[in-house]
């Protein structure tokens, strides 16, 4: 039986992360411990459970070394509500912009959607059965047959087919054809709800729109729902009706309850660019630093543990895991206000990527770039074969460009691969050659001029 992410041991979590992320073993170990601690806390039965707080983490390192990917893969492993936000998008209370509590409202929305999707999957079988019956009603409309008592003539067999039996037999024939896919291209007319509502603009205090006070929901029970007829193919109609029936079978109260529980106990928020809201030392108490420090002070109660109002109810943030990240080129973690520093007790510095790391990134992960491009071109009937010396050359070019220009880590590989295969991607449907070898000479021929010309290198790679 498969384990969920929270039941995995730290060693197993690191092993799963290794499938997608090269290197950064220290960071993987720390997030694996943090995730396992979420599960451990759930097993504590005493009153101490409420007192066990998550150890929030700051990941320190340049862009493109795997900070975001670690958090994203961790959330998938945990099967937990996960939200990525950028700290620089927030403003302190009193300024126009997003307030920090909106990240919790976003997380709750993600949690509700996640649970609703899971419950929809669990009722797919029943929804499909009901959808097939509805679709058969459209394909073979039931004709009301007036019941007329008929006297059976002498010698007449009692096995004469009644109109009801004939109609049922026709319906069964259509059912067989429908299940066999023989009716997929036939068109049926569906009554679909129309979402058209009069446009309204509401002027309100900052944040009120993010409470999800949906005008449609407020007036949904007062104003009748409009429907419109639409002709669709049977195959599409079946999908639409299954979704409709699945939604009817879902108890939204249960969805909301489960989602709120998951958010409060296993929610993860990845707070990117936290270094952008640090204050520069010695800059005085005026200018943009005031706003940055204000954001930190607004962020503090949310990370520390508070109650946030959402459209689904009140949510406690005490046990949400916060993983912050930043390059910290100019500022340092110690430049954060002391109270916020204390709420991120674990600091992990991620290493810059080397040429050897780039080689492994190109080849080893399950979603490796080379595998992606090979599969993309296979759809056009072109088979790509990358030699080891070509991969070595691409990695060396990535390291060289990162050293001469802005260091953007593994993201440089995307730029180089895109430029390297640009002509092939364009010409693939029309070229006669079906097997193409990418070797070191091919890479040099395409990229050498760009590498040597500093201006071209700066703007293209």
KOLKETI-616591 format. One record per atom (N, C-alpha, C): residue in three letters; x negated, y, z negated. Coordinates in steps of 0.05 Angstrom, whole numbers, plus 5000, padded with zeros to 4 digits. Layout:
! KOLKETI-616591
AlaXYZ
...
! end
This chain:
! KOLKETI-616591
Unk498349765000
Unk500050005000
Unk498250255000
Unk498950445017
Unk497350685019
Unk497650854994
Unk495450974986
Unk495551154963
Unk496051444973
Unk497451594957
Unk497651884963
Unk495052014955
Unk494652254964
Unk492152394959
Unk491552424930
Unk493552474913
Unk493052514885
Unk492352254870
Unk492852024882
Unk492151774870
Unk489351674879
Unk488251814898
Unk485551744907
Unk483451814886
Unk481351654884
Unk479151734866
Unk477551954879
Unk476052104863
Unk474352314875
Unk472552214897
Unk471451964894
Unk469751854915
Unk471251804940
Unk473751704938
Unk475451654961
Unk476251924975
Unk476752124958
Unk477452384970
Unk475152494986
Unk472752484976
Unk470352574991
Unk470052415017
Unk470552155015
Unk470351985039
Unk472352075060
Unk474752145052
Unk476752245071
Unk475952515083
Unk474852695066
Unk473952955076
Unk471652925095
Unk469952715091
Unk467652675108
Unk468452615137
Unk470952515141
Unk471852455168
Unk472152705185
Unk472452935172
Unk472953185187
Unk470853405182
Unk469453385160
Unk467653605152
Unk464853495148
Unk462953615162
Unk460153525160
Unk458653675138
Unk457153535121
Unk455653665100
Unk457353775078
Unk456453985065
Unk457754125043
Unk458653925021
Unk456853755013
Unk457553544993
Unk458253654966
Unk456953874958
Unk457553994931
Unk460454094931
Unk461254234952
Unk463954344954
Unk466054114954
Unk465453904969
Unk467253674971
Unk467653554943
Unk465453524929
Unk465553394902
Unk467353564883
Unk467053834884
Unk468554004866
Unk471553994872
Unk472254014898
Unk475154014905
Unk476353734900
Unk474653524903
Unk475653254897
Unk476253224867
Unk474553334850
Unk475053324821
Unk477553484815
Unk477853724827
Unk480153894822
Unk482753744830
Unk482753604853
Unk485153464862
Unk485753234843
Unk483653084836
Unk484152854818
Unk485252954791
Unk484253184782
Unk485253294756
Unk488153354757
Unk489253424781
Unk492153474783
Unk493653214777
Unk492652994788
Unk493952734783
Unk493652654754
Unk491152704743
Unk490752624715
Unk492652774696
Unk493053034702
Unk494853194685
Unk497653074685
Unk498552984708
Unk501252864710
Unk501552614693
Unk499252474688
Unk499352234672
Unk499252284642
Unk498552524634
Unk498452594605
Unk501352614595
Unk502052464575
Unk504852464566
Unk505452654543
Unk503352734529
Unk503752904505
Unk504353194513
Unk504853354493
Unk505353634498
Unk502953774509
Unk500653644508
Unk498153764518
Unk498253814548
Unk500053674562
Unk500153704591
Unk500553994599
Unk502254134585
Unk502854414592
Unk500354594587
Unk498554504570
Unk496254664563
Unk493954614582
Unk494054404599
Unk491854344617
Unk492154514642
Unk490454714645
Unk490654894667
Unk488754804690
Unk489454874715
Unk487654804737
Unk485054964736
Unk482854844744
Unk480354984747
Unk480155104775
Unk480855354777
Unk480755494803
Unk477855514813
Unk477555524839
Unk474855504852
Unk474355734870
Unk471955834870
Unk471056034890
Unk468955894908
Unk469555874934
Unk467655764953
Unk466156004966
Unk463555994963
Unk461856224973
Unk460256124997
Unk460456275018
Unk458856195042
Unk459756345066
Unk458056365087
Unk458656515111
Unk461056385126
Unk462056525146
Unk464256425161
Unk463456185178
Unk465356005182
Unk464855775200
Unk463255545188
Unk463055535161
Unk461555305149
Unk463455095137
Unk466055145138
Unk467954935130
Unk469655005106
Unk469655255096
Unk471155325072
Unk474155275076
Unk475255385098
Unk478155355103
Unk478855065109
Unk477054935124
Unk477654655132
Unk477754475108
Unk476054515089
Unk476054355064
Unk478754385050
Unk479654635047
Unk482254675033
Unk484554565048
Unk484554595075
Unk486754495092
Unk486954195090
Unk484654065093
Unk484653765092
Unk485353665064
Unk484553815043
Unk485253745016
Unk488253745012
Unk489553955022
Unk492453975019
Unk493953745034
Unk492853665057
Unk494053445072
Unk493753185056
Unk491453145044
Unk490952915027
Unk492852905003
Unk493253134991
Unk494953154967
Unk497953144973
Unk498653174999
Unk501453195007
Unk502853404990
Unk501353634987
Unk502353844970
Unk502954094986
Unk504754264976
Unk505254524990
Unk502654684990
Unk501854785014
Unk499354925017
Unk499755175033
Unk498655395024
Unk498855645038
Unk496155785040
Unk495455885063
Unk492956035067
Unk493656325070
Unk492456495053
Unk492956775055
Unk490356925055
Unk490357165065
Unk487857335065
Unk488257555045
Unk486457565026
Unk486657765004
Unk486658045015
Unk485358095038
Unk485258365049
Unk487958465059
Unk489958285062
Unk492558365072
Unk494258495050
Unk493458465025
Unk495058565003
Unk494258844995
Unk496258984984
Unk495659254973
Unk496759254945
Unk495759434929
Unk496759444901
Unk499559574901
Unk500959524880
Unk503759624877
Unk503759924879
Unk505660024895
Unk505760314900
Unk504760394927
Unk503360214941
Unk502460264968
Unk504160094988
Unk504260195013
Unk505760045033
Unk504159805041
Unk505359575041
Unk504059325049
Unk505159095033
Unk503858865035
Unk504858625022
Unk503958614993
Unk505758544975
Unk504958514947
Unk504058234942
Unk502458184922
Unk501157924918
Unk503157704912
Unk505457774900
Unk507457564894
Unk508657434919
Unk508257574942
Unk509357464967
Unk508057194974
Unk505557154964
Unk504156894970
Unk505656664957
Unk506756714933
Unk508256504919
Unk510956454934
Unk512256664943
Unk514756624958
Unk514256474984
Unk511956534997
Unk511256385021
Unk510756085015
Unk509456034992
Unk508855764984
Unk511355604979
Unk513355734966
Unk515955604960
Unk517355534987
Unk517355725006
Unk518555675032
Unk517255425045
Unk514655415043
Unk513155185055
Unk513954925041
Unk514154945014
Unk514954704999
Unk517754605006
Unk519654795009
Unk522354725016
Unk522454595043
Unk521054715062
Unk520954595090
Unk519754315089
Unk517654285073
Unk516354025072
Unk518253805061
Unk519553865039
Unk521353675027
Unk523753625045
Unk524853835057
Unk527153805075
Unk526353625099
Unk523953655109
Unk523053485131
Unk522853195122
Unk521753145098
Unk521552875088
Unk524252745084
Unk526152895073
Unk528852785069
Unk530252735096
Unk529752915115
Unk530952875142
Unk529952625154
Unk527352565150
Unk526152315160
Unk527452075147
Unk528052095121
Unk529151865106
Unk531951795115
Unk533451995126
Unk536251945135
Unk536451925165
Unk534151895179
Unk534251885208
Unk535951655219
Unk535751425206
Unk537251195216
Unk540251235215
Unk541151335192
Unk544051385189
Unk544951615207
Unk543251825209
Unk543952045227
Unk544051955256
Unk542351785264
Unk542351685292
Unk544851525298
Unk545751355279
Unk548251205283
Unk550551395287
Unk550851595269
Unk553051785271
Unk552851945297
Unk550352015305
Unk549952175329
Unk550752025354
Unk550151765354
Unk550951595377
Unk554051585380
Unk555451565357
Unk558351555358
Unk559451825369
Unk558252045360
Unk559152315369
Unk558652345399
Unk556352245408
Unk555652265437
Unk557452085454
Unk558251855443
Unk560151685458
Unk562851805460
Unk563551965439
Unk566152115440
Unk566152315463
Unk563752425469
Unk563552615491
Unk563452475518
Unk562152245519
Unk561952095544
Unk564551945551
Unk565851835530
Unk568351675534
Unk570451795515
Unk571652015523
Unk573552145505
Unk575851955498
Unk576551955473
Unk578751775464
Unk581351885474
Unk582851705488
Unk585451785499
Unk587551685480
Unk589351865472
Unk591451785453
Unk593551625469
Unk593851375462
Unk595751195476
Unk598251165459
Unk600551255470
Unk602951235454
Unk603650945449
Unk604350875425
Unk605050605418
Unk607850545427
Unk608150365446
Unk610850295456
Unk611149995453
Unk613149915437
Unk613549625434
Unk614449505461
Unk613049285468
Unk613649155493
Unk614448865489
Unk616648795501
Unk617548515498
Unk615948335516
Unk614948125504
Unk613347935520
Unk615147745535
Unk614847735561
Unk616547565578
Unk615847275573
Unk617747105578
Unk617446825572
Unk615146705590
Unk613346565577
Unk611146445591
Unk608746625594
Unk608946885587
Unk606747075590
Unk604647025568
Unk602047025576
Unk599946975556
Unk599647205537
Unk599047145512
Unk598647355492
Unk595847485494
Unk594247385513
Unk591447485516
Unk591247725535
Unk593547835543
Unk593448075560
Unk592048305546
Unk590148435560
Unk588548645547
Unk590248895543
Unk590248995519
Unk591649235512
Unk590049485521
Unk591249715524
Unk589749965531
Unk587650025511
Unk588249975485
Unk586250025464
Unk583749855467
Unk584249595473
Unk582049415477
Unk580349495501
Unk581749575523
Unk580349655548
Unk578549905542
Unk579750085526
Unk578150335520
Unk575750265503
Unk576050075484
Unk573849995466
Unk571749855482
Unk572549685502
Unk570649545519
Unk569049735535
Unk570349945546
Unk568950155562
Unk566950295544
Unk567750355519
Unk565950495501
Unk563450335495
Unk563850065491
Unk561549885486
Unk559649875509
Unk560749885534
Unk559049875558
Unk557350135559
Unk558650355552
Unk557150615552
Unk555050615530
Unk555650485507
Unk553750465485
Unk551250315494
Unk551650095508
Unk549349935518
Unk547650095537
Unk549050245555
Unk547550405574
Unk546050635560
Unk547350755540
Unk546150975526
Unk543550875511
Unk543750645498
Unk541450545483
Unk539250455502
Unk539950375526
Unk537950285546
Unk536750515561
Unk537750765556
Unk536651005569
Unk537651045597
Unk539750905605
Unk540850925632
Unk542451185636
Unk543251315614
Unk544851555616
Unk543351805610
Unk540651785606
Unk539052015597
Unk539352265615
Unk539652225641
Unk539752455659
Unk542552565663
Unk544552425652
Unk547352535655
Unk547652775636
Unk549352955644
Unk549753205628
Unk552353185612
Unk552253295588
Unk554653315571
Unk554753605561
Unk557153685552
Unk557553955542
Unk557653955512
Unk555954105499
Unk555854115470
Unk556854385460
Unk558154375437
Unk558854625423
Unk556554685404
Unk555154905409
Unk552854975393
Unk553355245379
Unk552355265354
Unk552855515339
Unk551155735350
Unk552355975351
Unk550956205362
Unk549856365338
Unk547356445340
Unk546056595318
Unk546356895321
Unk547956985340
Unk548057275345
Unk549457415322
Unk548157615311
Unk549157775289
Unk548558065296
Unk550258255287
Unk549658535292
Unk547058615279
Unk545558785293
Unk542958875283
Unk543359065260
Unk541859025238
Unk541959205215
Unk539159265206
Unk538759505197
Unk536159585186
Unk536559665157
Unk534959545139
Unk535359605111
Unk532859745101
Unk533259975088
Unk530960115076
Unk531060055046
Unk528759935037
Unk528859835009
Unk526059854997
Unk525759814971
Unk523159814959
Unk521459594971
Unk518759624968
Unk516959424979
Unk517459154967
Unk517558944984
Unk517758674974
Unk520558564974
Unk522658734976
Unk525358634974
Unk526058464998
Unk524858535022
Unk525358375046
Unk524258095043
Unk522158065027
Unk520857805024
Unk522257625004
Unk524157734990
Unk525757564973
Unk527557374989
Unk527657425015
Unk529257255032
Unk532257305029
Unk532957555023
Unk535757615021
Unk536957625049
Unk537657395059
Unk538457365087
Unk541257465091
Unk541657655109
Unk544257765114
Unk546157545125
Unk545057375141
Unk546757155152
Unk547856985130
Unk546156925110
Unk547056755088
Unk549156895071
Unk548757155067
Unk550557305050
Unk553357315062
Unk553457355089
Unk556057375102
Unk556957115116
Unk555356905112
Unk555956655126
Unk558756545119
Unk559556575093
Unk562156465085
Unk564456655091
Unk563856905097
Unk565957095103
Unk566557105133
Unk564457135148
Unk564757155177
Unk564856885190
Unk566756825207
Unk566856565221
Unk564456525239
Unk563456275239
Unk561156215256
Unk562056205285
Unk560456335302
Unk561056325331
Unk559656085343
Unk561055965362
Unk559855735377
Unk559955805407
Unk558055675421
Unk558055715450
Unk557555435463
Unk558755395486
Unk558455145500
Unk555955145517
Unk554554925516
Unk552054905532
Unk551854625544
Unk551154615569
Unk550754355583
Unk547954265580
Unk547554025569
Unk544853915565
Unk544953625574
Unk542553515580
Unk542353235587
Unk542753065562
Unk543652815567
Unk544452635545
Unk542052595526
Unk539652565537
Unk537252515520
Unk536852745500
Unk537052995511
Unk536753235494
Unk539053255474
Unk541453195484
Unk543853215467
Unk543553035443
Unk542552795447
Unk542252605425
Unk540352705404
Unk538152825412
Unk536252945393
Unk537553175377
Unk539053345391
Unk540353575378
Unk542353475357
Unk544053275365
Unk546153175347
Unk544853025323
Unk542652875328
Unk541352735306
Unk540352945285
Unk539153165295
Unk538253375276
Unk540553495261
Unk542753535275
Unk545153655262
Unk546253465240
Unk546353205247
Unk547453015228
Unk545552975204
Unk542952985209
Unk540952955188
Unk541253185168
Unk541653425178
Unk541953655160
Unk544453625142
Unk546553505154
Unk549053465138
Unk548653265116
Unk546753075120
Unk546352865100
Unk544452945078
Unk543153175082
Unk541153275062
Unk542553445041
Unk541953385016
Unk542953544993
Unk540953764988
Unk541554004995
Unk539654224993
Unk539054294964
Unk540854234945
Unk540254274917
Unk537954094908
Unk538053834917
Unk535853654911
Unk533253744924
Unk533453834949
Unk531153934964
Unk529754154948
Unk531454354940
Unk530354584926
Unk529054504899
Unk530454324885
Unk529354234859
Unk526654094862
Unk526453914881
Unk523953764886
Unk521753954896
Unk522554144914
Unk520554334925
Unk519354504902
Unk521154604885
Unk520154784863
Unk518354624844
Unk519054374839
Unk517354204822
Unk514654164835
Unk514554114861
Unk511954064875
Unk510354314874
Unk511554544880
Unk510154794881
Unk508854854854
Unk510454824833
Unk509454884806
Unk507254694796
Unk507454444804
Unk505554244793
Unk503254164812
Unk503654204839
Unk501554114857
Unk501054314880
Unk502254544879
Unk501854744900
Unk498954844901
Unk497954894925
Unk495254994929
Unk495355244946
Unk494055454936
Unk493855704952
Unk490855754958
Unk490355784984
Unk487555844993
Unk487456144998
Unk485956284981
Unk485756574982
Unk483156654996
Unk483356715021
Unk480956765038
Unk480157065035
Unk477657115041
Unk476557385042
Unk476857535015
Unk476557384993
Unk476857514967
Unk474657724962
Unk472357694976
Unk470157884974
Unk470958164984
Unk473058165001
Unk473858425013
Unk475458594993
Unk476258484971
Unk477758644951
Unk476058704926
Unk473358654929
Unk471558724907
Unk470859014908
Unk470259124886
Unk469459414885
Unk466459434886
Unk465459634901
Unk462559684903
Unk461659824877
Unk459659724865
Unk458659844840
Unk457460114845
Unk458060294828
Unk456860564830
Unk458260744850
Unk460660664860
Unk461960834880
Unk463861034867
Unk464061024840
Unk465861214828
Unk468661104828
Unk470561254816
Unk473261154813
Unk475161294833
Unk474261314857
Unk476061434877
Unk475661284903
Unk477361344923
Unk477161224949
Unk478360944950
Unk477560794970
Unk478760524974
Unk478260334952
Unk476160374936
Unk475560184914
Unk477760184893
Unk479160404890
Unk481360414871
Unk483560214880
Unk484160214906
Unk486160034916
Unk485259744914
Unk482659694920
Unk481659414918
Unk481859314889
Unk481159474870
Unk481359394842
Unk484259354834
Unk485959524846
Unk488859494840
Unk489959224850
Unk488959134873
Unk489858874883
Unk488858654864
Unk486458684854
Unk485358484836
Unk487058474810
Unk487958704801
Unk489558714776
Unk492358604781
Unk493358644805
Unk495958524812
Unk495758224815
Unk493458134824
Unk492957854829
Unk492557704803
Unk491557834783
Unk490857704758
Unk493157554745
Unk495457684740
Unk497657534727
Unk498657294743
Unk498557314770
Unk499457094787
Unk497656854783
Unk494956904783
Unk493056684780
Unk493056584751
Unk493456774732
Unk493356704704
Unk495856534696
Unk498056594709
Unk500556454702
Unk502756644695
Unk504656664714
Unk506956844709
Unk509456714722
Unk511656854722
Unk514056754735
Unk514756944757
Unk515156834781
Unk515756994805
Unk518556934815
Unk519957144822
Unk522657114833
Unk522557054862
Unk523856834870
Unk524156764898
Unk527056724905
Unk527756694930
Unk530556654937
Unk531656384928
Unk529856204919
Unk530755944909
Unk530855934879
Unk530056154866
Unk529956164837
Unk527256244826
Unk526856224800
Unk524356304787
Unk522256084789
Unk519856154796
Unk517655964798
Unk515356044780
Unk514355854765
Unk512055894747
Unk509555834763
Unk507556004759
Unk505055974774
Unk502755864757
Unk503355774732
Unk501255694713
Unk499555464724
Unk500755274739
Unk499255034747
Unk498855014777
Unk499155244791
Unk498455254820
Unk495355274821
Unk494155124839
Unk491255124843
Unk490555344863
Unk488755524855
Unk487855744873
Unk484955674881
Unk484555664907
Unk481855634918
Unk481255884933
Unk479356044923
Unk478656294937
Unk476056254952
Unk475656414973
Unk473156394988
Unk472356674998
Unk469856695003
Unk468856945014
Unk465856915022
Unk464957075041
Unk462257065049
Unk460357195028
Unk461357405014
Unk459857544994
Unk457157625004
Unk457057745028
Unk454557845039
Unk453758095024
Unk455658275020
Unk455058535007
Unk455758514977
Unk458258444971
Unk459058414943
Unk458258144932
Unk458558114906
Unk457857864892
Unk460357784876
Unk460657524869
Unk462957444853
Unk463057604826
Unk460657694817
Unk460657844792
Unk461758124795
Unk462258214820
Unk463458474825
Unk466458464821
Unk467658234820
Unk470558214814
Unk470958304785
Unk473358394779
Unk473858484751
Unk473558244732
Unk472458284708
Unk471758064691
Unk474057864686
Unk476457974683
Unk478757804677
Unk479257604700
Unk478957704725
Unk479457534748
Unk477157324751
Unk474657414745
Unk472457224746
Unk472956984727
Unk474157044704
Unk474656834684
Unk476756634694
Unk478456724713
Unk480556544723
Unk479556374746
Unk477056414755
Unk475756244775
Unk473156134764
Unk473355944745
Unk470955854731
Unk468955694747
Unk469955584770
Unk468155404786
Unk467255554811
Unk464655574814
Unk463555714838
Unk461855514853
Unk462255494879
Unk460755304896
Unk459655464920
Unk457055444924
Unk455855574947
Unk455555384969
Unk456655444992
Unk456555265016
Unk454055335031
Unk452855135043
Unk450355165057
Unk450755255086
Unk448955415097
Unk449055485125
Unk448455235142
Unk449655225165
Unk449454985182
Unk446854985198
Unk445554765200
Unk443054735215
Unk443654605243
Unk441554585259
Unk441854455285
Unk442854165282
Unk441754025263
Unk442553745258
Unk445553735250
Unk446453925235
Unk449253935227
Unk450953975252
Unk450154155270
Unk451654205295
Unk451853945312
Unk449653795313
Unk449753545329
Unk451853355317
Unk451853335291
Unk453753155277
Unk456653265281
Unk457053525279
Unk459653645283
Unk460753595311
Unk458953595331
Unk459853545358
Unk460553255363
Unk459453065347
Unk459852785353
Unk461452635333
Unk461152685307
Unk462152505286
Unk465052535277
Unk465952775272
Unk468752795260
Unk470852675279
Unk473152605267
Unk475252485282
Unk476452685302
Unk476152945296
Unk477053145315
Unk474753295328
Unk472453155332
Unk470053275343
Unk470553415370
Unk469153635374
Unk469553795399
Unk469253635424
Unk467153465425
Unk466553305449
Unk468853125454
Unk469952995433
Unk472252815437
Unk474652965448
Unk475053215438
Unk477253375447
Unk477053435477
Unk474753525486
Unk474453595514
Unk474553345533
Unk473453115523
Unk473552875539
Unk476452795543
Unk478052815522
Unk480952735524
Unk482452935541
Unk481853195539
Unk483153395555
Unk482753345585
Unk480253295593
Unk479753255621
Unk480552975631
Unk480852785613
Unk481852525621
Unk484752545632
Unk486252745622
Unk488952785632
Unk489052855662
Unk486752965672
Unk486553035701
Unk485052805716
Unk484552585702
Unk483252365715
Unk480252395717
Unk479152585702
Unk476252625702
Unk474952515677
Unk472952345680
Unk471652225656
Unk468952375652
Unk468752495628
Unk466352635620
Unk464452455604
Unk461952475609
Unk459952315593
Unk457752505584
Unk457752565558
Unk455652745547
Unk453252575538
Unk450952645548
Unk448452505539
Unk447452625513
Unk445852475499
Unk444852565473
Unk443152815476
Unk441552835498
Unk439953085501
Unk441653325507
Unk443953285519
Unk445853515524
Unk446953615498
Unk447753425481
Unk448853495454
Unk446653645438
Unk444153545439
Unk441953675425
Unk441553955435
Unk441753995462
Unk441354265473
Unk443554455465
Unk446054355465
Unk448354525457
Unk447954615428
Unk447154425411
Unk446754485382
Unk444554695378
Unk442354665393
Unk440154855391
Unk440955125401
Unk442555135422
Unk443455395432
Unk445255535411
Unk446955375398
Unk448755485377
Unk447155595354
Unk445055455346
Unk443355545324
Unk441855805332
Unk440855805357
Unk439356035367
Unk441156285368
Unk443456255379
Unk445256495382
Unk446156585354
Unk446756405336
Unk447456485308
Unk445256635294
Unk442756565301
Unk440456695288
Unk439956975299
Unk440657015325
Unk440157275338
Unk442557465336
Unk444957345334
Unk447357515332
Unk448657465305
Unk451257525303
Unk452757465278
Unk452857165274
Unk452257075249
Unk452456785244
Unk455356715238
Unk456556575258
Unk459456495254
Unk459656195251
Unk457456065244
Unk457455785238
Unk458455605261
Unk460055405254
Unk460855205274
Unk462755325295
Unk463855565289
Unk465655685309
Unk464155755335
Unk461455785332
Unk459755845356
Unk459955615376
Unk460255375366
Unk460455135384
Unk462855155402
Unk465055265392
Unk467555295408
Unk466955485432
Unk465555705426
Unk464955905447
Unk463155775468
Unk461055635459
Unk459155525478
Unk460355305495
Unk461955125482
Unk463254905497
Unk465255015517
Unk466655225510
Unk468655345528
Unk467255465553
Unk464955605548
Unk463455715571
Unk462155505588
Unk461055295575
Unk459755075589
Unk461654925608
Unk464054885599
Unk465954725615
Unk468054895630
Unk467655155630
Unk469555335643
Unk470255245672
Unk468155215689
Unk468655145717
Unk469954865720
Unk469054675703
Unk470254405704
Unk473254415697
Unk473854565676
Unk476654575667
Unk478454705688
Unk477254895704
Unk478755025725
Unk479054845750
Unk476854705757
Unk476854555782
Unk477754265779
Unk478054165754
Unk478553885749
Unk480753755766
Unk483153885769
Unk485253755785
Unk484553715814
Unk482653875825
Unk482053865854
Unk479453735861
Unk477653685842
Unk474953585850
Unk475153285856
Unk473453195874
Unk473452915882
Unk471952735862
Unk469852845850
Unk468352675830
Unk470052615806
Unk470252365800
Unk471952275777
Unk470252225752
Unk467652175755
Unk465752125733
Unk463652335733
Unk463552495712
Unk461652715711
Unk459852685686
Unk457252695690
Unk455352675668
Unk454452955660
Unk454653015634
Unk453653265624
Unk450953205610
Unk448753285623
Unk446153245610
Unk444853515604
Unk442353495595
Unk440953735586
Unk440553935609
Unk439953835633
Unk439654015656
Unk442254155663
Unk444554015661
Unk447154135666
Unk447554375647
Unk446954325621
Unk447354535601
Unk445654775606
Unk443054715613
Unk441154935618
Unk441955095642
Unk442854955663
Unk443655085688
Unk445955285684
Unk447855205667
Unk450155375662
Unk449555605643
Unk448055545622
Unk447755735600
Unk445055885598
Unk443055795614
Unk440355915611
Unk440356215616
Unk441656305637
Unk441656595644
Unk442856755622
Unk445056645610
Unk446456795589
Unk444756805564
Unk443356585558
Unk441656575534
Unk439356785536
Unk438156795560
Unk435856975564
Unk436557265564
Unk438957325573
Unk439857605575
Unk441257685548
Unk439957855533
Unk440957915506
Unk443758045507
Unk444158225526
Unk446758355528
Unk448958155535
Unk448457975554
Unk450457775561
Unk450957595538
Unk448757515524
Unk449057335502
Unk450757455480
Unk450357715476
Unk451857845454
Unk454857855460
Unk455657895485
Unk458457925492
Unk459857675501
Unk458357475510
Unk459657235521
Unk459557005501
Unk457256975487
Unk457056755468
Unk457256855439
! end
